[in-house]
Amino acid sequence: MIDAQQSVLEINLNSLEKNYYQIKSFLSKSTIKLMAVVKANGYGGDSVIIAKRLEKLGIDYFAVAYACEGVELRNAGIKTPILVLIPQAVSIQKIVKYNLEPSLYSFTILERFLTFFKEKKLTQYPAHIKLNTGLNRVGFNSENYLEATSRVVNTKTISVKSIYSHLAASEDANELAFSKKQIELFNSMSSKIISILGYKPILHLCNTSGLINFPEAHYDMVRSGIGLYGFSGNEKVKLSPVHRLKSIISQIHRVKKNESIGYNRSYFASKNERIAIIPIGHADGLTRVFGNKKGFVFINGEKAFIVGNVCMDVIMVDVTSIECNEGDQVIIFDEIHTAEQLCNSAGTISYELISSISINRISRLIVK
Protein backbone atom coordinates (compact mmCIF):
# COMPACT_ATOMS: atom_id res chain seq x y z
CA MET A 1 0.00 0.00 0.00
CA ILE A 2 1.33 3.45 -0.90
CA ASP A 3 2.48 5.11 2.32
CA ALA A 4 0.93 8.57 2.05
CA GLN A 5 -2.35 10.25 1.56
CA GLN A 6 -2.10 11.80 -1.87
CA SER A 7 -5.41 13.58 -2.14
CA VAL A 8 -5.30 17.20 -3.29
CA LEU A 9 -7.85 19.94 -3.90
CA GLU A 10 -6.92 22.10 -6.87
CA ILE A 11 -8.31 25.65 -6.95
CA ASN A 12 -8.46 27.11 -10.44
CA LEU A 13 -8.23 30.89 -10.22
CA ASN A 14 -8.70 31.26 -13.97
CA SER A 15 -12.13 29.65 -13.60
CA LEU A 16 -12.86 31.96 -10.66
CA GLU A 17 -12.07 34.96 -12.82
CA LYS A 18 -14.28 33.70 -15.67
CA ASN A 19 -17.15 33.18 -13.25
CA TYR A 20 -16.68 36.68 -11.85
CA TYR A 21 -17.09 38.28 -15.26
CA GLN A 22 -19.92 35.95 -16.22
CA ILE A 23 -21.87 36.91 -13.11
CA LYS A 24 -21.14 40.59 -13.69
CA SER A 25 -22.66 40.23 -17.16
CA PHE A 26 -26.02 39.32 -15.60
CA LEU A 27 -26.27 42.44 -13.49
CA SER A 28 -28.83 45.10 -14.26
CA LYS A 29 -27.39 48.41 -15.44
CA SER A 30 -28.48 50.10 -12.23
CA THR A 31 -26.77 47.46 -10.08
CA ILE A 32 -23.29 48.74 -9.42
CA LYS A 33 -21.95 46.40 -6.76
CA LEU A 34 -21.11 42.72 -6.39
CA MET A 35 -20.52 41.07 -3.02
CA ALA A 36 -18.44 37.88 -2.96
CA VAL A 37 -19.31 35.38 -0.26
CA VAL A 38 -16.07 33.78 0.90
CA LYS A 39 -17.24 32.14 4.11
CA ALA A 40 -16.25 28.57 5.07
CA ASN A 41 -12.74 29.04 3.69
CA GLY A 42 -14.03 30.18 0.33
CA TYR A 43 -16.56 27.34 0.13
CA GLY A 44 -13.91 24.80 1.01
CA GLY A 45 -11.06 26.18 -1.07
CA ASP A 46 -8.77 28.89 0.28
CA SER A 47 -10.52 32.12 1.28
CA VAL A 48 -7.36 34.21 1.31
CA ILE A 49 -6.19 33.19 -2.17
CA ILE A 50 -9.69 33.57 -3.57
CA ALA A 51 -10.27 36.94 -1.90
CA LYS A 52 -6.94 38.29 -3.15
CA ARG A 53 -7.81 37.40 -6.74
CA LEU A 54 -11.30 38.89 -6.46
CA GLU A 55 -9.95 42.05 -4.83
CA LYS A 56 -7.54 42.43 -7.73
CA LEU A 57 -10.49 42.10 -10.11
CA GLY A 58 -12.29 44.90 -8.31
CA ILE A 59 -14.88 43.17 -6.13
CA ASP A 60 -16.94 45.65 -4.11
CA TYR A 61 -17.62 43.71 -0.92
CA PHE A 62 -16.83 40.46 0.82
CA ALA A 63 -19.14 38.52 3.10
CA VAL A 64 -18.13 35.99 5.73
CA ALA A 65 -20.23 34.14 8.27
CA TYR A 66 -18.21 34.83 11.42
CA ALA A 67 -15.70 37.38 12.63
CA CYS A 68 -12.77 34.94 12.69
CA GLU A 69 -13.09 34.54 8.92
CA GLY A 70 -12.93 38.28 8.43
CA VAL A 71 -9.92 38.55 10.73
CA GLU A 72 -8.10 36.00 8.59
CA LEU A 73 -8.71 38.11 5.49
CA ARG A 74 -7.56 41.30 7.19
CA ASN A 75 -4.40 39.62 8.43
CA ALA A 76 -3.73 38.57 4.84
CA GLY A 77 -3.90 42.19 3.70
CA ILE A 78 -7.45 42.36 2.32
CA LYS A 79 -8.68 45.98 2.36
CA THR A 80 -12.13 45.60 0.76
CA PRO A 81 -15.15 46.05 3.09
CA ILE A 82 -16.18 42.81 4.81
CA LEU A 83 -19.71 42.09 6.01
CA VAL A 84 -19.96 39.62 8.89
CA LEU A 85 -23.28 37.86 8.30
CA ILE A 86 -23.79 36.21 11.69
CA PRO A 87 -21.67 38.11 14.21
CA GLN A 88 -21.66 36.83 17.78
CA ALA A 89 -21.53 39.06 20.84
CA VAL A 90 -18.23 37.53 21.95
CA SER A 91 -16.58 38.84 18.76
CA ILE A 92 -17.52 42.52 19.01
CA GLN A 93 -14.02 43.68 19.96
CA LYS A 94 -12.45 41.77 17.08
CA ILE A 95 -14.99 43.16 14.65
CA VAL A 96 -14.08 46.71 15.58
CA LYS A 97 -10.34 46.06 15.83
CA TYR A 98 -10.22 44.61 12.32
CA ASN A 99 -12.66 47.07 10.77
CA LEU A 100 -15.30 44.47 9.98
CA GLU A 101 -18.93 45.39 9.38
CA PRO A 102 -21.51 43.51 11.47
CA SER A 103 -24.96 42.43 10.42
CA LEU A 104 -27.56 43.51 12.96
CA TYR A 105 -30.10 40.71 12.95
CA SER A 106 -31.49 40.48 16.52
CA PHE A 107 -32.20 42.80 19.42
CA THR A 108 -29.58 41.01 21.52
CA ILE A 109 -26.87 41.67 18.95
CA LEU A 110 -28.07 45.20 18.29
CA GLU A 111 -28.01 46.17 21.96
CA ARG A 112 -24.59 44.60 22.55
CA PHE A 113 -23.12 46.56 19.66
CA LEU A 114 -24.82 49.80 20.67
CA THR A 115 -23.48 49.43 24.21
CA PHE A 116 -19.95 48.69 23.04
CA PHE A 117 -19.90 51.55 20.52
CA LYS A 118 -21.12 53.95 23.21
CA GLU A 119 -18.50 52.77 25.70
CA LYS A 120 -15.75 53.23 23.12
CA LYS A 121 -17.22 56.56 21.98
CA LEU A 122 -17.44 55.35 18.41
CA THR A 123 -19.57 57.25 15.91
CA GLN A 124 -21.01 56.26 12.56
CA TYR A 125 -19.64 52.73 12.72
CA PRO A 126 -20.64 50.83 9.54
CA ALA A 127 -23.26 48.14 10.13
CA HIS A 128 -25.96 46.35 8.14
CA ILE A 129 -29.61 45.64 8.91
CA LYS A 130 -30.72 42.09 8.14
CA LEU A 131 -34.43 41.56 7.44
CA ASN A 132 -36.27 38.27 7.64
CA THR A 133 -38.66 38.20 4.69
CA GLY A 134 -39.49 34.49 4.73
CA LEU A 135 -36.36 32.38 5.08
CA ASN A 136 -36.96 32.44 8.85
CA ARG A 137 -33.31 32.01 9.70
CA VAL A 138 -31.97 35.25 11.14
CA GLY A 139 -33.11 38.86 10.83
CA PHE A 140 -35.73 41.32 12.02
CA ASN A 141 -39.20 40.41 10.82
CA SER A 142 -42.16 42.51 9.72
CA GLU A 143 -43.39 42.81 13.31
CA ASN A 144 -40.22 44.18 14.93
CA TYR A 145 -38.02 45.76 12.26
CA LEU A 146 -39.38 49.27 12.84
CA GLU A 147 -38.53 49.09 16.53
CA ALA A 148 -35.01 47.96 15.64
CA THR A 149 -34.72 50.82 13.16
CA SER A 150 -35.82 53.37 15.76
CA ARG A 151 -33.08 52.19 18.12
CA VAL A 152 -30.51 52.68 15.37
CA VAL A 153 -31.84 56.14 14.51
CA ASN A 154 -31.74 57.23 18.14
CA THR A 155 -27.99 56.77 18.28
CA LYS A 156 -25.13 58.41 16.41
CA THR A 157 -22.91 55.37 16.84
CA ILE A 158 -24.12 53.45 13.76
CA SER A 159 -24.11 54.24 10.06
CA VAL A 160 -26.32 51.79 8.18
CA LYS A 161 -24.29 50.70 5.16
CA SER A 162 -26.90 48.31 3.77
CA ILE A 163 -30.33 46.78 4.25
CA TYR A 164 -30.59 43.22 3.04
CA SER A 165 -32.47 39.96 3.15
CA HIS A 166 -32.20 36.48 1.64
CA LEU A 167 -34.47 34.61 -0.76
CA ALA A 168 -35.53 31.19 0.50
CA ALA A 169 -36.04 29.35 -2.80
CA SER A 170 -34.76 31.54 -5.61
CA GLU A 171 -33.63 28.52 -7.66
CA ASP A 172 -37.01 26.76 -7.50
CA ALA A 173 -39.50 27.62 -10.26
CA ASN A 174 -42.24 26.01 -8.19
CA GLU A 175 -41.73 28.66 -5.52
CA LEU A 176 -41.94 31.65 -7.83
CA ALA A 177 -44.96 33.10 -6.04
CA PHE A 178 -43.21 32.84 -2.66
CA SER A 179 -40.07 34.54 -4.01
CA LYS A 180 -42.21 37.34 -5.45
CA LYS A 181 -43.82 37.84 -2.03
CA GLN A 182 -40.37 38.07 -0.45
CA ILE A 183 -39.36 40.72 -2.97
CA GLU A 184 -42.54 42.71 -2.30
CA LEU A 185 -42.02 42.49 1.45
CA PHE A 186 -38.40 43.57 1.13
CA ASN A 187 -39.49 46.56 -0.96
CA SER A 188 -41.99 47.60 1.69
CA MET A 189 -39.74 47.08 4.70
CA SER A 190 -36.64 48.69 3.20
CA SER A 191 -38.63 51.71 1.99
CA LYS A 192 -39.93 52.37 5.50
CA ILE A 193 -36.45 52.00 6.99
CA ILE A 194 -35.05 54.49 4.48
CA SER A 195 -37.76 57.02 5.32
CA ILE A 196 -36.93 56.72 9.02
CA LEU A 197 -33.15 56.87 8.51
CA GLY A 198 -33.32 59.88 6.23
CA TYR A 199 -30.73 58.42 3.86
CA LYS A 200 -30.55 55.46 1.50
CA PRO A 201 -28.17 52.60 2.30
CA ILE A 202 -27.21 49.91 -0.20
CA LEU A 203 -30.02 47.45 -0.84
CA HIS A 204 -29.33 43.79 -1.64
CA LEU A 205 -31.47 40.67 -1.74
CA CYS A 206 -30.31 38.29 -4.46
CA ASN A 207 -27.96 35.37 -4.12
CA THR A 208 -26.55 33.56 -7.19
CA SER A 209 -29.78 31.95 -8.35
CA GLY A 210 -31.69 35.07 -7.37
CA LEU A 211 -29.57 37.35 -9.52
CA ILE A 212 -30.12 35.01 -12.47
CA ASN A 213 -33.85 34.49 -12.01
CA PHE A 214 -35.00 37.83 -10.59
CA PRO A 215 -33.31 40.72 -12.41
CA GLU A 216 -36.01 43.06 -11.10
CA ALA A 217 -34.63 42.48 -7.59
CA HIS A 218 -30.97 43.29 -8.19
CA TYR A 219 -31.24 46.63 -6.37
CA ASP A 220 -27.84 48.23 -5.64
CA MET A 221 -25.84 45.07 -5.05
CA VAL A 222 -26.09 41.30 -5.47
CA ARG A 223 -24.32 38.56 -3.57
CA SER A 224 -22.66 35.54 -5.11
CA GLY A 225 -21.15 32.62 -3.29
CA ILE A 226 -21.67 29.30 -5.04
CA GLY A 227 -21.81 31.02 -8.44
CA LEU A 228 -18.27 32.31 -8.15
CA TYR A 229 -17.15 28.74 -7.48
CA GLY A 230 -18.85 27.44 -10.60
CA PHE A 231 -22.42 26.39 -9.77
CA SER A 232 -25.66 28.21 -10.51
CA GLY A 233 -28.45 25.63 -10.38
CA ASN A 234 -29.40 26.80 -13.87
CA GLU A 235 -28.42 24.71 -16.89
CA LYS A 236 -28.55 27.75 -19.16
CA VAL A 237 -25.83 29.52 -17.20
CA LYS A 238 -22.36 28.26 -18.05
CA LEU A 239 -20.01 28.65 -15.13
CA SER A 240 -16.71 26.88 -14.56
CA PRO A 241 -16.21 24.82 -11.37
CA VAL A 242 -13.23 26.19 -9.47
CA HIS A 243 -12.57 23.11 -7.31
CA ARG A 244 -10.98 19.89 -8.52
CA LEU A 245 -10.52 17.07 -6.00
CA LYS A 246 -8.08 14.33 -6.96
CA SER A 247 -6.59 11.30 -5.27
CA ILE A 248 -4.87 8.02 -6.18
CA ILE A 249 -5.42 4.30 -5.98
CA SER A 250 -3.60 3.10 -2.87
CA GLN A 251 -4.33 -0.60 -3.29
CA ILE A 252 -6.24 -2.98 -5.53
CA HIS A 253 -7.40 -6.31 -4.21
CA ARG A 254 -9.78 -9.04 -5.30
CA VAL A 255 -13.00 -9.94 -3.55
CA LYS A 256 -14.79 -13.19 -4.25
CA LYS A 257 -18.49 -13.45 -5.06
CA ASN A 258 -20.72 -13.10 -1.96
CA GLU A 259 -17.91 -11.65 0.18
CA SER A 260 -18.75 -8.45 2.05
CA ILE A 261 -16.89 -5.16 1.77
CA GLY A 262 -16.48 -2.53 4.49
CA TYR A 263 -18.04 -1.75 7.83
CA ASN A 264 -21.34 -3.35 8.79
CA ARG A 265 -21.14 -5.60 5.72
CA SER A 266 -23.42 -3.25 3.83
CA TYR A 267 -22.21 -4.44 0.41
CA PHE A 268 -21.77 -7.98 -0.96
CA ALA A 269 -19.96 -8.71 -4.19
CA SER A 270 -22.37 -10.04 -6.82
CA LYS A 271 -19.43 -11.67 -8.63
CA ASN A 272 -15.66 -11.84 -8.32
CA GLU A 273 -14.67 -8.18 -8.20
CA ARG A 274 -11.59 -5.96 -8.21
CA ILE A 275 -11.77 -3.31 -5.51
CA ALA A 276 -9.61 -0.16 -5.44
CA ILE A 277 -8.86 1.62 -2.17
CA ILE A 278 -8.78 5.44 -2.37
CA PRO A 279 -7.20 7.40 0.54
CA ILE A 280 -10.06 9.80 1.23
CA GLY A 281 -13.00 9.35 3.59
CA HIS A 282 -15.58 11.03 5.74
CA ALA A 283 -12.90 12.69 7.87
CA ASP A 284 -11.86 14.48 4.68
CA GLY A 285 -15.35 15.65 3.75
CA LEU A 286 -16.56 12.76 1.60
CA THR A 287 -19.45 11.80 3.83
CA ARG A 288 -21.14 8.44 4.32
CA VAL A 289 -24.03 9.50 2.11
CA PHE A 290 -21.88 8.59 -0.91
CA GLY A 291 -21.47 4.95 0.10
CA ASN A 292 -23.11 1.85 -1.35
CA LYS A 293 -23.13 3.00 -4.98
CA LYS A 294 -24.77 6.36 -4.31
CA GLY A 295 -21.49 8.01 -5.17
CA PHE A 296 -18.74 7.45 -7.68
CA VAL A 297 -15.30 8.56 -8.83
CA PHE A 298 -13.57 8.52 -12.20
CA ILE A 299 -10.50 6.44 -12.97
CA ASN A 300 -8.91 6.62 -16.41
CA GLY A 301 -12.08 8.24 -17.69
CA GLU A 302 -14.36 5.47 -16.39
CA LYS A 303 -16.97 5.77 -13.67
CA ALA A 304 -16.22 3.63 -10.60
CA PHE A 305 -18.95 3.32 -7.97
CA ILE A 306 -18.19 3.54 -4.26
CA VAL A 307 -19.07 0.23 -2.60
CA GLY A 308 -19.66 -0.39 1.07
CA ASN A 309 -19.84 2.38 3.63
CA VAL A 310 -17.48 5.33 3.33
CA CYS A 311 -14.79 4.90 5.99
CA MET A 312 -13.12 7.65 7.98
CA ASP A 313 -9.94 7.52 5.90
CA VAL A 314 -10.72 5.60 2.71
CA ILE A 315 -13.37 4.63 0.20
CA MET A 316 -13.61 1.38 -1.73
CA VAL A 317 -14.61 1.48 -5.39
CA ASP A 318 -15.48 -1.23 -7.90
CA VAL A 319 -12.90 -1.31 -10.72
CA THR A 320 -13.73 -4.79 -12.03
CA SER A 321 -14.24 -3.52 -15.57
CA ILE A 322 -11.68 -0.70 -15.47
CA GLU A 323 -8.05 -1.00 -16.59
CA CYS A 324 -6.10 0.58 -13.74
CA ASN A 325 -3.15 0.10 -11.41
CA GLU A 326 -2.09 1.11 -7.94
CA GLY A 327 -0.89 4.71 -8.05
CA ASP A 328 -3.25 5.74 -10.87
CA GLN A 329 -5.00 9.08 -10.54
CA VAL A 330 -8.57 9.24 -9.27
CA ILE A 331 -10.93 12.16 -9.98
CA ILE A 332 -13.48 12.74 -7.23
CA PHE A 333 -14.82 15.81 -9.02
CA ASP A 334 -13.54 18.40 -11.49
CA GLU A 335 -14.87 20.75 -14.16
CA ILE A 336 -16.13 17.83 -16.28
CA HIS A 337 -17.24 15.35 -13.60
CA THR A 338 -18.66 18.01 -11.34
CA ALA A 339 -19.34 18.04 -7.62
CA GLU A 340 -22.91 18.93 -8.51
CA GLN A 341 -23.35 15.72 -10.51
CA LEU A 342 -21.82 13.64 -7.74
CA CYS A 343 -24.02 15.24 -5.09
CA ASN A 344 -27.20 14.90 -7.16
CA SER A 345 -26.63 11.15 -7.32
CA ALA A 346 -26.53 10.95 -3.52
CA GLY A 347 -29.34 13.36 -2.72
CA THR A 348 -27.21 16.18 -1.37
CA ILE A 349 -25.88 19.50 -2.71
CA SER A 350 -22.53 20.72 -3.99
CA TYR A 351 -22.32 23.34 -1.19
CA GLU A 352 -22.17 20.60 1.42
CA LEU A 353 -19.43 18.62 -0.29
CA ILE A 354 -17.03 21.34 -1.39
CA SER A 355 -17.28 23.31 1.85
CA SER A 356 -16.47 20.20 3.88
CA ILE A 357 -13.15 19.24 2.28
CA SER A 358 -10.66 18.95 5.13
CA ILE A 359 -8.14 21.77 5.47
CA ASN A 360 -5.80 19.70 7.63
CA ARG A 361 -5.67 16.49 5.58
CA ILE A 362 -6.28 17.58 1.99
CA SER A 363 -3.55 19.78 0.55
CA ARG A 364 -4.46 22.75 -1.64
CA LEU A 365 -2.88 23.43 -5.03
CA ILE A 366 -3.52 26.82 -6.63
CA VAL A 367 -3.89 26.78 -10.42
CA LYS A 368 -3.33 30.23 -11.94
N, C-alpha and C positions, 0 to 999 in steps of 0.2 A: 504494500500500500504506500502511495506517495506521502511522504512525511511533511506535509504542510497544507494549510488551507490556502487554496489558490483562487478564491472567489474575489472578484473585483467589480466595483460599480464605476462605469465610465460616465462622465458628465460632459456632454457635447455642447460647448458654448456657442458654436456656430448655429446649432439648431435653436438654442435659446434666443439668439439674435434674430433669426428668421421668424420665430414665433412672436417676438416683440413687435416687429414691423407688420406682421400679418394682423395682429390684434389692433394695432394702431390704425390700420386701414379700415377697420369696422366702425371706428368712432364717428359720431355725428360731428358736423363742422363746429357746432357750438361747444362740444366737449373738448376741453383743452388739457385735461390731466389724466394720467394713468398711474394707478397705484399698483405696485407689485407686492403680492403676498409671499413672503419668504419665511414664514413660520415653519416649525418642525424641521429645522436645518435645510431650508429650501426644498420642502417636500421630499426629504430624505437624501438630498444630494450634498451640497456644501453651501450654506447660506452666505458665507463671506465671499467665496469665489463668484457665486451667482449675483450677489448684490453689487460687487465691484464692476462686473460687466454691464449690468443694467444701469448703474450710475454713470458709467462712461457713455452709454447710449442716450442718456438724458432723462431717465425715469423721474417722475415728479414726486412720488411718495413711496415709502415702504410700509408694509404692515407686518407685525409679528403678533403672536398670541400673548406672550408674557415678557416682562421686563428683561429677564436674563438674556433673551434672544436679541433684544435691542442693544443691550450692553455689549454683547459679542460683536455686533456690527460696528458700534462706535469705537471699540478698542481696535478694530481692524481699519479704522480710518474713514468709515462711511460718514458723509456729511449731510446727505439727503434727509429731509424730515421723516421720522419714524412714528407711526401710530401703533400704540400698544392696545390690542383689541380687548383683552381681558385682564387688565391690571388688577393686582391684588394689593390690599392695604399694606402688607408687609414690605412691598417694593416701592413705596412712595419716594423714599429718599434716593434710591437708585434712579428712578425715573427723572427726578429733577437734576441729579448730579450729571446724568448723561444726556440731558436735553432730549428726553423722549416725550411723546405726546400721548397722554392717557385718554382712553375712552371712558366716558362717564355713563354708566349703564344701570346703576342702582343708587338708592339713597344712601346706603352705607358707604359706598365708594365715594360718592359725591361729597358727603359730609367729612369724610377723612381727608380728602384732598383740600377742601375748603379750609379746614382747621390747620393743616400743615402749611398751606400757602400763607395764611394769616400770621401764623407763628414766625415764619421766615420772612415776612413782609414782602412777599412776592406780588407783583402786579402783572396783569394781562398774560398769565401763563397759558400757553396754547393747549387746548383740550378739545375733545370731540364729544358730541351728544349722540348716543346710540338709542335708536327707537325700535321698539318691538312692534312690527306690523303684521305678524302672523307666524313667524318661525317659532315663537315662544321658547327662545333660548335665553338670551340676555337682552336687556334694554328696557327703557321706560315705555309703558303702554299708553293707550289712548285715554286711560283714566287718570294717570298720574304725571304725564309728561309736562303739563303746564305748571304744576307745582314745582317740578324739578327745574324748569326754565326760570321760574320766578326766583328761585334760590341763587341761580347763576347770575341773573340780572342784578340782584341786590348786593353783589360783591364786585369789587374792582380787581379781584385776584385772577379771574379767568377770562381769557379771550377764546371764544368758540371758533375754532378753525373749520370744523365741518359738522354737518348733521347727516347721519347716515342710518341705513337699515340694511336688511339682508332678505333676499327673496328665498322662499322655502322650497320651491319646485320649479325653478326657471327653465330647467331642461325638459320638463314633462309637458307635452302638448295636451295631455288630459287634464292638466291643472291650470289651463290658460285663464279661466275665469278667476281662480283664486289669486294668481299672479297679478291680474288686472286690479283686483280689489286691494292688494298690497300696494300697488303703485298709486292708486287713488288715495289710500289712507296716508301714504308717505307725503303726497302732495299737500293734503290737508294739514297734517301735523307740522310739517316743516314750514309751511306758509305762516302758521300761527306763531311758531317760534321766532321766525324772522321779524314778524311785526312787533313782538315783545322785545327782542334784542335791539332792534333799531338799525341793524346792519345785516348783510347777507353773507353767511359763511358758505363754504363749499358744500354742495349737495352731492351725495353718491349713494347708489342703491344696487347697481348691477354687479354681479360676479361674472365669470367667464361666459356661462351659458346665458345669463341675463343680457350681457352686452351684445350677444349675437341675436337673441330672439326678441329683445324689447328695445329697439333703437330709440323709441319715444321716451325711454326712462334712463337715458345716459346722463342727463343733468350736466354737472360741471366736471365730474370725474367718474371713472369706472375702475373696478378692482379686478385684477386677474391673478389667480394663483395657478390652478391646474392647467390653464390655457398656456401660460408661459412655458410649462414643462411638457407641452405637447399633446394635451387631451382637451377636447371641447364637448364631447357628448353629441356632436353633430357631424354626421357623415359628409356633409357638404363643405365643411370647414377643414382645410388641409393644414394641419399643424405637424410639427416634427418632434417626436418624443426625444427628450433630452437625456434620459437615463438609459443606460445599457448595462444589464447585469449578466456577468459571465462567470463561469467556473470551469472545472475540469472533471474528467472521470478519474476517480482515485483507485477504483478496483472494479474488475468485472468477474463475476463468478456465476456458476451454473446452478440452477434450482430445478429439481426434478418435479414432474407432474404431481399435483396434490400436496406438495410441500408448502408450508406457510412462510410468509415474508413479513418481518417487522413486528413491532409491539402489538400485543393483543390478538395476534394472528388474524388480522382483519382482511388479509388477502391470501388466496391460495392459487398457486400456479395451475392453469388449465391444461398445460402441456409442459414439456421440458423447456425452460426459459433461460435466457442470458440476462442477468441483472447487473446494471451499472450503479456504482455508489458515487454520489456527488456530494462534496463537502460543503453543504449549506443546509440549514434546517430552521426550525422555528425560533431558535435563539438568534438567528440572523435576520428574521423578518418574514421568512417563508412559512406561513402559519399552517396548522394542521388541516385547515379547510381544503388545502390542495391535495391531500392524500387520496389514495384509493381511486385513482384514475380521474379525479376531478381537475387535476392540474397536469401540466406537461412541460417539457423542455425540448430544445432542438439540438440534435447532435448530427453533425455533417449534413445539415439541411433536412433531416428527418425528425418527425415528431415522436418523442418518446414519453409515454405516460408514466406518471409517478404511481408506484404501486406500494401498498401498505400504508401505514400511518407515517406522516412526516415526523422524523426524529428531531431531537434538539440540535444535533450537529450535522446530520446528513439526510439525504433523501435517496430512495431506491427507485430506479426507473427501468422499464422493460426495453431492452435493446436486442431482443431476439432476432428481429428482422433488419437490424441496422448494422452496417459494417463500421466498426469502431474499435478503438484500442484504449488501454489505460493511458492517461495523459492527454487524450483528445479534448478539444474545447467543447464546452457546453454553453448554449445560450439559454438563459432563463427568460429574459425579454430584451428586446432591442427595438429599433425603429421599424423593423419589418414584422417581427413576431412580438407584438406590443404587450405591455403590461395590462392594457385594457382588455385585449383578447383573452389573456390568461385568466384575468379576474372574472370576466364574464362566464367563463366555463365553470367557475367554482362558486358563482353566486355572490361575489363580493365586488369591490370597486378598486380602480387603480390607485386612488388616494391612499387607501389603507395599505396596499402593498408597498408602494414606493416610499411612503413616509416612514415605514417600519424597518427599512434596511439598516442593519446594525452599523453604528459608527465605529465601535470598538473592534469588530471582527471582520468587517468587509472594508478593504482598502478602497480609496477613491483615486481615480485617474482622470485628470482634466484633459479633455480633447479640445484644442483651440482651432 
